[in-house]
């Protein structure tokens, strides 16, 4: 009898264990199914933010950013619908320093060309808001959001609203005094916050898509990745300074800077530390130096990643940052060398290279966020 009782108890124990495992598996599967539509929604948002940043680049390269002098959230959704309204918008633009000092020979047709890109940039921002808001309400009704998702979701919406406000502050900086373009520092602020929104949305999606077992543990690689990201953020800021100052033509040479490895006059003006954000040659030197530093650091990161043994996900993607940083450097060099062939108000090879340079910068940033997500100090860290 004791032996029979022991057998029965063992069978009951294993049934219980199997039941618990089955319940855990089902709960995990249901959670994944519930989260997958949210993750897809977020990835669509990532794609739309990438397009929005590229539209910002087109707006800058075409000199369109100051063509709309007001921020009308509702009434500005659609462009002028008749000639009278077009003339009204053109008259508003004629009051700007950019028109009076730079584009004083513009016709209504010229104005319509630059108006389109600024309007489309703003329209796409509104569309992003709609694409985020409507599914959010649907998912809320369906009760797909778990309690742990509430805080990240609020941060996401706040970042989006903040980006819109910074965008208008940037535009307003080009409508005063003798400004013919927006202030480079405010352009950099607008750009870096856009990149922050892009990364946060991507990270949120990864939290819902990537299983915990795909994550590897390596504190040293994680520290290196964080260091590289910090350097890249600074590099992106200086890329915005290059764009805002239209600095490419100030040193259209490579590998030297107008015949010098360390160019003279980098701190030569009376502005002191403001040379770091206002002196075109100083900006060139820092931007190029950071590019070389990033290349070295990412080579080191790739060597470290090559030694990692673990899930195939990290092994399949460990080459992305290195390939992207090499492409980015090549595009940056080509853009600088070709900058002297810029033709005002025409879209030529330089503009294409500048846009590709910006696109690859975004891809490089996302590839490093991807690596940072997959490599943790502790693989048991909780996710959303």
C-alpha positions in Angstrom: 0.0 0.0 0.0 2.7 2.6 0.8 4.3 1.9 -2.6 1.0 2.3 -4.4 0.4 5.6 -2.5 3.8 6.8 -3.4 3.2 6.1 -7.1 -0.2 7.9 -7.0 1.5 10.9 -5.2 4.2 11.1 -7.8 1.7 11.0 -10.7 -0.3 13.7 -9.0 2.8 15.8 -8.5 3.9 15.6 -12.2 0.3 16.4 -13.3 0.4 19.4 -11.1 3.8 20.5 -12.5 2.6 19.9 -16.0 -0.5 22.0 -15.3 1.5 24.8 -13.9 3.9 24.8 -16.9 0.9 24.6 -19.3 -0.8 27.6 -17.5 2.4 29.6 -17.6 2.9 28.8 -21.3 -0.7 29.8 -22.1 -0.4 33.0 -20.1 2.9 33.9 -21.9 1.2 33.2 -25.3 -1.8 35.2 -24.5 0.3 38.1 -23.3 2.4 38.0 -26.5 -0.8 38.0 -28.6 -2.1 40.9 -26.6 1.1 42.9 -27.0 1.9 42.1 -30.6 -0.6 44.6 -32.1 0.7 47.3 -29.8 4.3 46.5 -30.9 3.3 46.7 -34.6 1.6 50.0 -33.9 4.8 51.3 -32.3 7.0 50.1 -35.2 4.6 51.9 -37.6 5.2 55.0 -35.4 9.0 54.4 -35.7 8.7 54.4 -39.5 6.6 57.5 -39.5 9.1 59.4 -37.2 11.9 58.4 -39.6 10.0 59.9 -42.5 9.2 63.0 -40.4 12.9 63.6 -39.6 13.7 63.1 -43.3 11.0 65.7 -44.2 12.6 68.0 -41.7 15.9 67.5 -43.6 14.2 68.3 -47.0 12.6 71.4 -45.4 16.0 72.6 -44.3 17.8 71.8 -47.6 15.1 73.6 -49.6 15.0 76.6 -47.3 11.3 76.1 -46.7 11.2 76.2 -42.9 10.1 79.8 -42.5 7.5 79.9 -45.3 4.6 79.4 -42.8 4.8 82.1 -40.2 2.0 80.9 -37.9 1.2 77.7 -36.1 -2.5 77.0 -36.5 -3.1 73.5 -35.2 -6.5 73.0 -36.8 -6.9 75.6 -39.6 -3.4 75.0 -40.8 -4.1 71.4 -41.6 -4.8 72.1 -45.3 -2.9 74.4 -47.6 -4.6 77.5 -49.2 -7.4 76.5 -51.5 -7.7 79.6 -53.7 -5.5 82.4 -55.1 -6.7 84.9 -52.6 -5.6 82.7 -49.7 -2.3 82.0 -51.4 -1.6 85.8 -51.7 -2.5 86.2 -48.0 0.1 83.6 -47.0 2.6 85.2 -49.3 2.0 88.6 -47.8 2.7 87.1 -44.4 6.0 85.7 -45.6 7.0 89.0 -47.1 7.2 90.4 -43.6 9.9 88.0 -42.6 13.6 88.8 -42.6 14.3 85.8 -44.9 12.1 87.3 -47.6 13.5 90.8 -47.3 17.1 89.9 -47.0 17.4 86.7 -49.1 14.3 85.8 -51.2 13.1 89.3 -52.1 12.9 88.2 -55.8 10.5 85.4 -55.1 7.3 85.1 -57.1 4.1 83.4 -55.9 5.2 80.2 -57.7 8.5 80.2 -55.9 6.7 80.7 -52.6 4.4 77.8 -53.3 7.3 75.5 -53.7 8.9 76.2 -50.3 5.4 76.4 -48.7 4.7 72.8 -49.8 7.6 71.2 -47.9 6.9 73.1 -44.6 3.2 72.4 -44.9 3.9 68.7 -45.6 6.3 68.5 -42.7 3.6 69.8 -40.3 0.9 67.7 -41.9 2.9 64.6 -41.4 3.4 65.5 -37.7 -0.4 65.8 -37.4 -0.8 62.5 -39.1 1.6 60.9 -36.6 -0.6 62.3 -33.9 -3.7 60.7 -35.4 -1.9 57.3 -36.0 -0.9 57.3 -32.4 -4.1 58.5 -30.9 -6.8 56.4 -32.7 -5.2 53.0 -32.0 -4.4 54.1 -28.5 -8.1 54.6 -27.9 -9.0 51.3 -29.5 -6.4 49.4 -27.5 -7.6 51.2 -24.3 -11.2 50.0 -25.0 -9.9 46.5 -25.7 -8.0 46.6 -22.4 -4.7 45.5 -24.1 -2.6 47.8 -22.0 -1.1 46.2 -19.0 -0.4 48.4 -15.9 3.3 48.4 -16.7 2.7 50.0 -20.1 0.9 53.1 -18.7 4.0 55.1 -17.7 5.9 54.5 -20.9 2.8 55.4 -22.9 2.4 58.7 -21.1 6.1 59.5 -21.6 5.7 58.7 -25.3 2.8 61.2 -25.7 4.6 63.8 -23.7 7.7 63.5 -25.8 5.6 63.9 -29.0 3.9 67.0 -27.6 7.2 68.5 -26.5 8.7 67.9 -29.9 5.9 69.9 -31.5 6.5 72.8 -29.1 10.2 72.8 -29.7 9.6 72.8 -33.4 7.6 76.0 -33.2 10.2 77.6 -30.9 12.8 76.8 -33.6 10.7 78.3 -36.4 10.0 81.4 -34.3 13.8 81.9 -33.9 14.0 82.6 -37.7 11.3 85.2 -37.8 12.9 87.8 -35.7 15.6 90.5 -36.3 17.8 89.8 -39.2 17.6 86.0 -39.1 17.3 84.4 -42.5 17.4 80.9 -41.1 16.4 79.3 -37.8 19.0 79.4 -35.0 21.4 76.4 -35.3 21.2 75.7 -31.6 17.4 75.4 -31.7 17.6 73.3 -34.9 20.0 71.0 -33.0 17.6 70.9 -30.0 14.6 70.0 -32.3 16.7 67.3 -34.1 18.0 65.7 -31.0 14.6 65.5 -29.3 13.2 63.9 -32.5 16.0 61.3 -32.3 15.1 60.8 -28.6 11.4 60.2 -29.5 12.5 57.8 -32.3 14.7 55.8 -29.9 12.1 55.7 -27.1 9.4 54.4 -29.4 11.7 51.8 -30.8 12.8 50.6 -27.3 9.1 50.4 -26.2 8.4 48.2 -29.3 11.4 45.9 -28.5 10.1 45.5 -25.0 7.0 43.9 -26.4 8.6 41.9 -29.2 11.9 40.4 -28.1 11.6 37.4 -25.8 13.7 37.5 -22.6 15.7 34.4 -23.7 17.1 36.3 -26.7 18.9 38.7 -24.3 22.5 38.1 -23.4 24.5 39.2 -20.3 27.7 41.2 -20.8 28.2 44.2 -18.5 31.4 45.3 -20.3 29.7 45.4 -23.7 26.8 47.2 -22.3 29.0 49.9 -20.8 30.8 50.3 -24.1 27.5 50.6 -26.0 26.3 53.3 -23.6 29.6 55.2 -24.1 29.3 54.9 -27.9 25.7 56.2 -27.7 26.8 59.2 -25.7 29.5 60.0 -28.3 26.9 59.5 -31.1 24.4 61.9 -29.5 27.1 64.6 -29.3 28.0 63.8 -33.0 24.3 64.2 -34.0 24.2 67.6 -32.2 27.3 68.7 -34.2 25.7 67.3 -37.4 22.8 69.6 -36.7 25.2 72.5 -36.2 26.8 71.7 -39.5 23.4 71.8 -41.2 22.2 74.9 -39.3 25.3 76.9 -40.1 25.4 75.5 -43.7 29.0 74.8 -42.8 29.9 72.2 -45.4 31.3 74.8 -47.8 33.5 76.3 -45.1 35.9 73.4 -45.5 35.2 71.5 -48.7 38.4 69.4 -48.4 39.3 66.0 -47.0 41.2 64.5 -45.1 42.5 68.0 -44.2 40.5 71.0 -43.2 41.4 73.7 -45.7 45.0 72.3 -45.8 45.4 71.8 -42.1 44.9 68.8 -39.8 44.3 71.1 -36.9 43.0 74.3 -38.5 43.9 77.7 -37.1 41.3 80.1 -35.8 39.1 77.5 -34.1 39.0 79.7 -30.9 40.2 82.8 -32.6 37.1 85.0 -32.3 36.1 87.0 -29.3 33.2 84.7 -28.6 35.2 82.3 -26.4 33.4 79.1 -25.8 30.7 80.2 -28.3 33.2 79.1 -31.0 32.1 75.6 -30.1 28.7 76.2 -31.5 29.1 79.2 -33.9 32.6 78.8 -35.5 32.1 76.8 -38.7 35.7 75.6 -38.8 35.5 74.5 -35.1 32.3 72.7 -35.9 34.0 70.9 -38.8 36.9 69.8 -36.7 34.7 68.4 -33.9 32.3 66.8 -36.2 35.1 65.0 -38.1 37.0 64.0 -34.9 33.8 62.5 -33.4 33.3 60.5 -36.6 36.8 58.9 -36.4 36.3 58.3 -32.7 33.0 56.5 -33.4 34.6 54.4 -36.0 37.3 53.2 -33.6 34.8 52.6 -30.8 32.4 50.6 -33.0 35.3 48.5 -34.3 36.1 47.7 -30.7 32.4 46.9 -30.0 32.2 44.6 -33.0 35.3 42.7 -31.8 33.7 42.3 -28.4 30.4 41.2 -29.9 32.1 38.7 -32.2 33.3 36.8 -29.0 29.7 36.6 -27.6 28.2 33.2 -27.7 24.5 33.1 -27.2 21.1 33.6 -29.0 21.4 33.9 -32.8 19.6 37.3 -32.7 22.7 39.1 -31.4 25.0 37.1 -33.7 23.0 37.9 -36.8 23.0 41.7 -36.1 26.3 42.4 -34.5 27.8 43.7 -37.8 25.1 46.4 -38.4 26.7 49.3 -36.4 30.1 48.8 -38.1 28.6 48.7 -41.6 26.5 51.7 -40.9 29.2 53.9 -39.4 31.5 53.2 -42.4 28.6 54.1 -44.8 28.0 57.2 -42.7 31.6 58.4 -42.9 31.7 57.9 -46.7 28.5 59.8 -47.2 29.8 62.6 -44.9 33.0 62.9 -46.9 31.2 62.9 -50.2 28.8 65.6 -49.0 31.6 67.9 -47.9 33.6 67.4 -51.1 30.5 68.0 -53.3 29.2 71.0 -51.3 30.9 73.6 -53.5 28.6 72.4 -56.4 25.4 73.4 -54.5 23.0 75.4 -56.8 20.6 77.6 -54.8 16.9 76.5 -55.0 17.8 73.3 -56.9 17.8 69.7 -55.7 21.1 68.2 -56.9 23.5 65.4 -55.9 24.6 67.2 -52.7 21.1 67.3 -51.4 20.6 63.6 -52.1 23.8 62.7 -50.2 22.9 65.0 -47.3 19.6 63.2 -47.0 21.2 59.8 -47.2 23.7 61.0 -44.6 20.8 61.8 -42.3 19.0 58.5 -42.9 22.0 56.4 -42.2 22.6 58.4 -39.0 19.2 57.3 -37.8 19.8 53.7 -38.8 23.1 53.8 -36.9 21.5 55.2 -33.8 18.7 52.5 -34.0 21.3 49.7 -34.5 23.1 50.8 -31.3 19.8 50.9 -29.4 19.1 47.4 -30.7 22.5 46.2 -29.4 21.9 48.0 -26.1 18.6 46.3 -25.7 19.9 42.8 -26.4 23.0 43.1 -24.1 22.2 43.6 -20.4 24.1 43.6 -17.1 21.6 41.0 -16.0 19.4 38.8 -18.3 16.8 38.6 -15.5 15.9 42.3 -15.8 12.2 42.8 -16.0 10.5 44.0 -19.2 7.2 45.6 -19.8 
